[in-house]
Amino acid sequence: MSDPTLVIGNKAYSSWSLRPWLALRQAGVAFAETVIVLRQPDTAARIAERSPSGRVPALIHDGLTVWDSLAICEYVAELAPEAGLWPADRAARAVARSVSAEMHSGFVSLRTTMSMDLKRDRKGQGMTEATAADIARVEALWEDARTRFGGPAGGPFLFGAFTIADAMFAPVVTRLETYGVAVSPVSRAYMDAVLALPAMREWTAAAKDEPWDLQP
């Protein structure tokens, strides 16, 4: 089989693109990437050529196109089962899928007022009552997962070892960092673990080097 190609948006701003990109890197799956610059006159047409949803990301592999970040992560988990992108324990796996799905469908205020931006320091911006409620829920999910399924012996991520749940929350980690949000010690330790991943460092460095500046 050929290596898959992941179609993504700008690394500085495309939170949905980061999720499957990080899952692929952590799983050790070789892949090519195609970056489509967002908010350009030809952006919609270029994406439509590669993604049936008209959105990024999309994964193209041996004639198959998989769109939607969570679906791509699931596909990667099947491509590389040895990577353990879902916890082996059934209960932990069920919770990991639940928190991933909640991240996928929720937290609208956090997404809206604290958009992903890896080019700027936005400390003190974006906080609203609804956003604060979203952040409180995120922290509650993180603390619950770390308490029940993580722990020092298992590793620093939500379920000990890195899973798709961590890929889904990685853009939130960058948001809380960018906007200088004060978090609990448990959340801070988790954020530090995610930000220290070599793959996250690679993505962040590439984002800062992008020539496109799409934010006001």
C-alpha positions in Angstrom: 0.0 0.0 0.0 1.1 3.5 -0.7 1.6 6.1 2.0 -1.5 8.2 2.8 -1.7 11.9 2.0 -3.2 14.2 4.7 -4.8 17.4 3.3 -4.7 20.2 5.9 -5.1 23.9 6.4 -2.6 26.4 7.8 -0.8 24.9 10.8 -1.1 28.1 12.8 -4.9 28.2 12.7 -6.3 24.8 11.6 -7.2 23.0 14.9 -9.0 20.2 13.1 -6.0 19.5 10.9 -3.7 19.2 13.9 -5.7 16.3 15.4 -5.2 13.6 12.7 -1.7 14.9 11.9 -0.7 14.3 15.5 -2.3 10.9 15.5 -0.4 9.9 12.4 2.9 11.1 13.8 2.4 9.4 17.2 1.4 6.2 15.4 4.5 6.2 13.4 2.6 6.1 10.1 4.5 7.6 7.1 2.4 10.1 5.2 2.6 13.1 2.9 0.9 16.4 3.6 -0.8 18.9 1.4 -1.3 22.3 2.9 -4.1 24.4 1.5 -4.0 28.1 2.5 -7.3 29.1 4.1 -9.3 32.2 3.4 -8.0 32.7 -0.2 -10.1 33.2 -3.4 -9.3 29.6 -4.5 -9.4 27.9 -1.1 -12.9 26.4 -1.5 -12.2 25.1 -4.9 -8.9 23.5 -3.9 -10.4 21.8 -0.9 -13.4 20.6 -2.9 -11.0 18.8 -5.3 -9.8 16.7 -2.4 -12.5 16.5 0.2 -16.2 15.6 -0.4 -17.2 17.7 2.6 -15.5 20.8 1.3 -13.5 21.0 4.5 -10.1 20.0 5.8 -8.6 17.7 7.0 -9.0 14.8 4.5 -6.9 11.7 4.3 -6.4 10.2 0.9 -5.1 6.6 0.8 -5.1 4.0 -2.0 -8.1 5.6 -3.7 -10.0 6.1 -0.5 -10.8 9.5 1.0 -11.6 9.8 4.7 -12.8 13.2 5.9 -13.5 14.5 9.4 -10.7 14.6 12.0 -12.2 11.9 14.3 -12.9 9.5 11.4 -9.3 9.9 10.2 -8.0 9.2 13.7 -10.1 6.0 13.8 -8.7 5.0 10.4 -5.1 5.6 11.6 -5.9 3.4 14.7 -6.8 0.6 12.3 -3.8 1.2 10.1 -1.4 0.9 13.0 -3.1 -1.2 15.8 0.2 -1.7 17.4 0.4 2.0 18.2 -2.4 1.7 20.8 -4.2 4.8 19.8 -7.2 3.7 21.9 -6.6 2.2 25.5 -6.6 -1.5 25.7 -8.9 -1.6 28.7 -12.5 -1.6 27.7 -13.7 0.9 30.3 -10.9 3.3 29.6 -11.5 2.9 25.9 -15.2 3.7 26.3 -14.4 6.9 28.3 -11.6 7.9 25.8 -14.1 7.6 23.0 -16.7 9.6 25.0 -14.4 12.5 25.8 -13.1 12.5 22.2 -16.7 12.7 20.8 -17.6 15.4 23.3 -14.6 17.4 22.2 -15.5 16.8 18.6 -19.1 18.1 18.9 -19.0 20.6 21.8 -17.2 23.6 23.4 -18.6 26.1 20.9 -17.8 29.2 23.0 -14.2 28.1 23.5 -13.7 27.5 19.8 -15.3 30.9 19.0 -13.7 33.3 21.4 -10.3 31.5 21.7 -9.6 30.4 18.1 -6.4 28.5 17.6 -3.5 30.9 16.8 0.1 29.7 17.0 1.6 33.0 15.7 0.6 35.3 18.6 0.5 35.7 22.3 -3.2 36.5 23.1 -3.0 36.5 26.9 -6.0 38.1 28.6 -8.2 37.9 25.5 -11.3 35.9 24.6 -12.7 35.0 28.0 -16.5 35.1 28.4 -18.8 33.5 30.9 -19.6 30.8 28.4 -16.0 30.2 27.5 -15.1 29.9 31.2 -17.8 27.3 31.5 -16.3 25.4 28.6 -12.9 25.5 30.1 -14.1 24.3 33.4 -15.7 21.3 31.7 -12.5 20.6 29.8 -10.5 20.6 33.0 -13.0 18.4 34.7 -12.7 15.8 31.9 -8.9 16.0 32.1 -8.8 15.5 35.8 -11.3 12.7 35.7 -9.4 10.8 33.0 -6.0 11.4 34.7 -7.4 10.3 38.1 -9.2 7.2 36.9 -7.0 6.0 34.0 -3.8 7.9 33.9 -1.5 8.3 36.9 2.3 8.4 37.3 2.8 4.7 36.4 0.8 4.9 33.2 2.3 8.0 31.6 1.5 11.7 31.5 -1.4 11.7 29.1 -5.2 11.4 29.8 -5.2 7.6 29.7 -1.5 7.2 30.6 -0.1 6.5 27.1 -0.9 8.8 24.2 -4.3 8.1 22.6 -6.7 9.7 20.2 -8.2 11.5 23.1 -5.0 13.5 23.5 -5.0 14.2 19.7 -8.5 15.6 20.0 -7.6 17.9 22.9 -4.2 19.0 21.6 -5.7 22.2 20.0 -7.3 23.1 23.2 -4.0 22.8 24.9 -2.6 25.3 22.4 -5.6 27.6 23.0 -5.2 27.7 26.7 -1.5 28.4 26.3 -2.0 31.1 23.7 -4.6 32.9 25.7 -2.8 32.5 29.0 -5.6 30.8 30.8 -4.9 29.9 34.5 -5.5 26.2 35.0 -5.2 23.6 37.8 -1.9 21.8 38.5 -3.3 18.6 37.0 -4.2 20.5 33.8 -0.9 22.3 33.7 1.0 19.1 34.0 -1.1 17.5 31.2 -0.6 20.6 29.0 3.1 20.5 29.5 3.2 16.8 28.5 1.3 17.5 25.2 3.4 20.6 24.4 6.6 18.6 25.0 5.8 16.0 22.4 8.3 16.1 19.5 5.5 16.0 17.0 3.8 19.0 18.7 7.1 20.9 18.7 7.4 20.1 15.0 3.9 21.4 14.2 4.3 24.5 16.3 7.7 25.4 14.8 6.2 24.9 11.3 3.2 27.1 12.2 5.4 29.9 13.3 7.4 29.8 10.1 4.3 29.9 7.8 4.4 33.0 5.6 0.6 33.3 5.7 -0.9 35.6 8.4 -4.7 35.2 8.3 -5.7 36.7 11.7 -6.4 40.3 12.4 
